[in-house]
Amino acid sequence: MAFLVGGANSAADTGYDIDNSIRFNDDDSAYLSWTPSTATNDDKLTFSFWAKRSTPSANHKILTRYDSTDDRFYIGWANNDKIVIYQKVGGVESFNLHTNRLFRDPSAWYHIVVAFDTTQATEADRIKLYVNGTQETSFSTSNYPTQNLDLYYQTATSVLVKIGQYDSSQYYDGYFADMYFIDGTAYDASAFGETDADSGIWKPKKASVTYGTNGFFLEFKETGTDQDASGIGADTSGEDNHLAVTNLTATDQCTDTPTNNFCTLNPLVPRHANFTFNEGNCGILQGHDNNFVWGTMPGKMNSSSVGWYFELRLGAAPVGATGYGLGVGVGDFDYAVETEGIGTTGGWSMSSDTVKSMGTNFAYTANYTLMDNGGSNRVDLSVDTNVGEIIQVAWKNSKVFLGVNNTWYAADAETDGDPANGNNPSHTISSTYNGDNWMPILNSSLAGAALSKFNFGNPPFSISSGNADANGYGNFEYAPPSGFYALCTKNLAEFG
């Protein structure tokens, strides 16, 4: 299985920045909802949004209107990673489209536009689907609507419109950004995005559109939970069609967007079946024995030139266990793929030069150690483990620095680590592997990673004092050391 290091959208400077996204965690049963007051333009509409999936191979609904199994409308992903567009009214299927292409890259932002115009004479023109600016024309299932068919989304005014939920199930898991709903006009993708002339990457642009009576534009700039202009579901189109918020909070607002894509964990890495993620692939719901978790990032982050920084907040401790709960640090991605090979569930043998981490023991003699190779060559730091503490990881110029609550530890266990000046690192990477691509890594035993949460700059937990890097990116518990930056595409474009 290949690692997905490059995302579908990794543009550095688009000229139009999307500032915020919203993170849906399916375990929270989160969704947005709204009931249109008026049925209008029941044969034309457009839905445009950016999405970064967290859990491929799952049924995730995006835009829905559900009254019963006989009366329903939805746009979403099926568990085979195909995009599905579906409607049934009065027990009769109105339309049903399934793409042949699969969309399952968890590091990528996808731009999706669905335009309906059932007045068109040619059936294939009645529903048009665009992904990253390209119209999808190949479908494994292609039942198009009849001419002038009424769209259930527009006609069933007493039924909630929902974003991210379907029939009290199939909750979305991932991120949304720049979400438009257009009432009464079928726009193509060029209304919302354009191809970058230099990179050839599809990128967003500010749309100039007519929203219509039921139209809305969700920028996710606010953090409130009321159905008004202060809420997460605030409509900024000018139509004031604000959406109600269910099980979303201020910590679900992110700056991980299509114009600045942040690192997350990679759910496609083979791992034990009980190793599960949440919180937009920034949280670990359940850990398991003898396994590795890798970050995924659109770009190359070797150990030279510029420093990279992230944090991990420790989660719940297993009871009655002994042994090391977890190690968090950086691993040699290139070595793992090219030398060891990653194609089976479970851990693999890595040399002492290719994994550098700090380990914790959540059990009776809880303390931190510095570790090579996921556990060998341990250096006891004599620092007790406490749930909620922050482990810090920074690497630059062959040196890995590891800290706890802003105390940085040197290789001899002294507290004189100095990442800003490059002095007294926790580990030093050998010249053999220095030029390889190094990625965030966590290795777990005894379920020790359970409920721990990574902060790559978009924390899935409350921060007591926000700190950005020198470029203004990220939101960290502690200030990144001078010369170290958040793992995001804008920083990679500048320094990579």
MARFIVEX-71206 format. One record per residue (C-alpha): residue in one letter; x, y, z. Coordinates in steps of 0.5 Angstrom, whole numbers, padded with zeros to 4 digits, always signed. Layout:
! residues N
aXYZ...
! end
This chain:
! residues 496
m+0000+0000+0000a+0003+0007-0002f+0003+0013+0003l-0001+0019+0001v+0004+0024+0002g+0002+0029-0004g-0005+0032-0003a-0010+0033-0009n-0009+0040-0007s-0003+0043-0005a-0003+0050-0008a+0002+0055-0004d-0001+0062-0006t-0008+0062-0009g-0009+0070-0009y-0016+0068-0005d-0015+0065+0002i-0020+0061+0005d-0019+0062+0012n-0023+0057+0016s-0026+0050+0016i-0030+0046+0020r-0028+0039+0023f-0034+0034+0023n-0032+0028+0028d-0037+0022+0027d-0037+0020+0034d-0040+0026+0036s-0046+0025+0031a-0045+0032+0029y-0049+0036+0023l-0052+0043+0021s-0059+0043+0019w-0064+0048+0016t-0071+0048+0014p-0073+0053+0008s-0079+0057+0009t-0081+0057+0001a-0080+0052-0004t-0077+0055-0010n-0074+0053-0017d-0075+0046-0016d-0071+0044-0022k-0064+0048-0022l-0059+0048-0016t-0052+0048-0015f-0048+0045-0009s-0040+0047-0008f-0036+0045-0003w-0029+0043-0001a-0028+0037+0003k-0022+0033+0006r-0024+0026+0008s-0022+0023+0015t-0024+0016+0014p-0024+0013+0007s-0028+0007+0006a-0034+0009+0010n-0041+0011+0008h-0041+0019+0009k-0047+0023+0007i-0046+0031+0006l-0052+0034+0003t-0058+0031+0005r-0066+0031+0006y-0069+0025+0009d-0076+0024+0011s-0077+0016+0010t-0074+0011+0005d-0079+0013+0000d-0077+0020+0000r-0070+0022+0000f-0065+0026-0003y-0057+0026-0002i-0050+0027-0004g-0044+0023-0001w-0039+0018-0001a-0041+0011-0001n-0037+0006+0003n-0033+0004-0004d-0030+0011-0004k-0035+0013-0010i-0039+0020-0010v-0046+0018-0010i-0052+0023-0012y-0059+0020-0011q-0066+0021-0010k-0073+0017-0009v-0080+0020-0008g-0086+0016-0007g-0082+0010-0007v-0079+0011-0014e-0072+0012-0015s-0071+0019-0019f-0064+0019-0020n-0058+0015-0018l-0051+0017-0020h-0044+0013-0018t-0038+0015-0020n-0033+0010-0023r-0027+0014-0020l-0025+0013-0013f-0024+0019-0008r-0020+0016-0002d-0014+0021-0001p-0014+0023+0007s-0009+0028+0006a-0012+0032+0000w-0018+0037-0001y-0023+0036-0006h-0027+0041-0009i-0034+0038-0011v-0039+0042-0015v-0046+0038-0017a-0050+0042-0021f-0058+0040-0023d-0062+0043-0029t-0067+0038-0030t-0070+0043-0036q-0064+0040-0040a-0066+0036-0046t-0060+0032-0046e-0061+0027-0040a-0053+0027-0038d-0054+0035-0038r-0059+0035-0032i-0054+0033-0027k-0047+0035-0028l-0041+0033-0023y-0034+0036-0022v-0028+0034-0018n-0022+0039-0018g-0025+0043-0024t-0026+0036-0028q-0033+0034-0030e-0034+0027-0028t-0037+0023-0034s-0036+0016-0033f-0041+0013-0028s-0042+0006-0026t-0049+0007-0024s-0052+0013-0029n-0060+0013-0028y-0061+0021-0030p-0067+0025-0028t-0073+0025-0033q-0074+0032-0036n-0077+0038-0031l-0076+0033-0025d-0078+0036-0019l-0072+0036-0014y-0074+0033-0007y-0069+0038-0004q-0073+0044-0006t-0080+0042-0006a-0080+0038+0001t-0080+0045+0006s-0082+0041+0012v-0076+0037+0012l-0069+0039+0015v-0064+0040+0010k-0058+0037+0013i-0050+0038+0012g-0046+0032+0015q-0052+0027+0017y-0057+0022+0014d-0063+0019+0017s-0060+0019+0024s-0054+0016+0022q-0048+0016+0017y-0045+0022+0020y-0039+0025+0016d-0032+0025+0018g-0027+0030+0016y-0027+0037+0014f-0031+0042+0010a-0029+0049+0007d-0032+0054+0003m-0039+0051+0002y-0044+0054-0003f-0051+0053-0004i-0055+0056-0010d-0062+0056-0011g-0064+0057-0018t-0058+0057-0022a-0054+0051-0025y-0046+0054-0025d-0040+0050-0027a-0034+0049-0023s-0031+0055-0026a-0035+0059-0022f-0032+0057-0016g-0025+0055-0018e-0019+0056-0023t-0013+0052-0025d-0007+0056-0023a-0003+0058-0029d+0004+0056-0026s+0003+0049-0022g-0003+0047-0026i-0007+0045-0019w-0014+0047-0018k-0015+0052-0013p-0021+0056-0010k-0023+0063-0012k-0028+0068-0009a-0035+0066-0013s-0039+0072-0016v-0046+0068-0016t-0054+0069-0015y-0055+0065-0009g-0063+0065-0009t-0068+0065-0004n-0066+0059-0001g-0058+0060-0002f-0053+0060+0003f-0045+0061+0004l-0042+0058+0010e-0035+0060+0011f-0034+0057+0018k-0031+0064+0021e-0035+0064+0027t-0035+0059+0033g-0042+0060+0037t-0047+0055+0037d-0054+0059+0036q-0057+0059+0029d-0055+0066+0027a-0050+0070+0025s-0045+0069+0031g-0046+0061+0030i-0041+0056+0026g-0047+0055+0021a-0047+0063+0020d-0049+0064+0012t-0045+0070+0010s-0049+0070+0003g-0053+0076+0005e-0059+0071+0005d-0059+0070+0012n-0060+0063+0012h-0056+0061+0018l-0056+0053+0020a-0057+0050+0026v-0051+0047+0030t-0051+0040+0033n-0045+0037+0037l-0040+0042+0034t-0036+0047+0038a-0031+0052+0038t-0025+0047+0038d-0028+0044+0031q-0027+0051+0027c-0020+0050+0024t-0015+0053+0019d-0013+0047+0016t-0016+0049+0009p-0015+0048+0001t-0011+0054+0001n-0006+0052+0007n-0007+0044+0008f-0004+0042+0015c-0001+0035+0017t-0006+0030+0020l-0005+0022+0021n-0006+0017+0016p-0011+0012+0016l-0009+0008+0010v-0003+0006+0014p-0004-0002+0015r-0005-0002+0023h-0008-0007+0028a-0016-0007+0027n-0017-0004+0034f-0012+0002+0032t-0018+0008+0031f-0017+0015+0030n-0022+0021+0031e-0022+0029+0031g-0020+0029+0023n-0015+0024+0024c-0011+0029+0030g-0014+0024+0035i-0013+0017+0037l-0019+0014+0040q-0016+0007+0041g-0009+0005+0041h-0006-0002+0040d+0000-0007+0042n+0006-0006+0037n+0004-0001+0032f+0006+0005+0029v+0002+0011+0026w+0005+0016+0021g+0003+0023+0020t+0001+0025+0012m+0003+0031+0009p+0003+0034+0002g+0011+0035+0002k+0018+0033+0004m+0020+0035+0011n+0027+0032+0011s+0032+0034+0017s+0035+0040+0014s+0035+0047+0012v+0028+0049+0017g+0025+0046+0023w+0019+0043+0024y+0014+0043+0030f+0008+0039+0033e+0005+0037+0040l+0002+0031+0043r-0003+0032+0049l-0003+0025+0053g-0009+0021+0053a-0012+0016+0058a-0008+0011+0061p-0009+0004+0061v-0011+0000+0068g-0007-0005+0071a-0002-0006+0065t+0006-0005+0065g+0011-0004+0059y+0011+0003+0055g+0005+0006+0053l+0007+0010+0047g+0013+0013+0044v+0012+0020+0040g+0017+0023+0035v+0019+0023+0028g+0021+0017+0023d+0024+0016+0017f+0019+0015+0012d+0023+0013+0006y+0027+0008+0010a+0020+0005+0012v+0017+0005+0005e+0024+0003+0001t+0028-0001+0006e+0023-0005+0010g+0016-0004+0006i+0010-0003+0009g+0004-0008+0007t+0002-0012+0012t-0002-0010+0019g+0003-0009+0025g+0010-0006+0026w+0016-0007+0023s+0024-0007+0025m+0027-0001+0024s+0034+0001+0025s+0036+0005+0031d+0038+0011+0026t+0031+0011+0023v+0026+0012+0029k+0027+0018+0034s+0022+0019+0040m+0020+0020+0047g+0017+0014+0050t+0012+0014+0056n+0010+0008+0061f+0003+0009+0063a+0003+0004+0068y+0006+0003+0075t+0013+0006+0074a+0010+0012+0070n+0016+0016+0067y+0019+0018+0060t+0025+0016+0056l+0028+0018+0050m+0028+0012+0045d+0031+0010+0039n+0028+0004+0034g+0021+0005+0038g+0024+0003+0045s+0032+0001+0045n+0037+0005+0047r+0033+0008+0053v+0035+0014+0057d+0031+0015+0063l+0029+0022+0064s+0026+0021+0071v+0019+0025+0069d+0013+0022+0071t+0007+0021+0066n+0001+0025+0067v-0005+0025+0063g-0006+0032+0059e+0001+0034+0059i+0004+0036+0052i+0010+0033+0049q+0013+0037+0044v+0017+0035+0038a+0022+0039+0034w+0027+0037+0028k+0032+0041+0024n+0039+0040+0021s+0040+0033+0023k+0038+0034+0031v+0031+0032+0034f+0029+0036+0040l+0024+0033+0045g+0020+0036+0051v+0015+0036+0056n+0011+0042+0058n+0016+0047+0055t+0022+0043+0058w+0027+0040+0053y+0031+0034+0054a+0038+0033+0052a+0041+0026+0050d+0044+0025+0057a+0037+0027+0060e+0039+0034+0063t+0034+0039+0062d+0038+0044+0057g+0036+0042+0050d+0036+0048+0046p+0032+0048+0039a+0032+0055+0038n+0040+0055+0038g+0041+0048+0036n+0044+0046+0042n+0044+0039+0046p+0039+0035+0042s+0035+0029+0045h+0038+0025+0038t+0042+0026+0032i+0040+0023+0026s+0046+0020+0022s+0048+0023+0015t+0046+0016+0012y+0039+0018+0013n+0039+0026+0014g+0036+0027+0007d+0030+0022+0008n+0023+0025+0009w+0022+0025+0016m+0015+0025+0019p+0011+0025+0025i+0010+0018+0028l+0007+0015+0034n+0009+0008+0036s+0004+0004+0041s+0004-0002+0046l-0002-0004+0051a-0007+0001+0048g-0002+0007+0051a-0004+0012+0045a-0012+0012+0047l-0015+0018+0047s-0008+0022+0046k-0009+0028+0041f-0004+0031+0036n-0004+0038+0035f+0000+0040+0028g-0003+0047+0028n-0011+0045+0029p-0012+0043+0036p-0018+0038+0037f-0018+0041+0044s-0018+0047+0048i-0011+0051+0048s-0010+0055+0054s-0005+0060+0051g-0005+0060+0043n+0002+0061+0040a+0003+0061+0032d+0009+0060+0029a+0014+0066+0026n+0009+0066+0020g+0003+0066+0024y+0001+0059+0022g-0002+0054+0027n-0005+0054+0034f+0000+0051+0039e+0000+0050+0047y+0007+0053+0047a+0011+0057+0042p+0015+0054+0037p+0022+0055+0038s+0025+0060+0034g+0027+0057+0027f+0021+0052+0027y+0015+0052+0024a+0008+0048+0023l+0007+0043+0018c+0003+0046+0013t+0003+0047+0006k+0004+0055+0006n+0011+0053+0010l+0013+0048+0006a+0012+0052-0001e+0017+0057+0003f+0022+0052+0006g+0021+0046+0002
! end
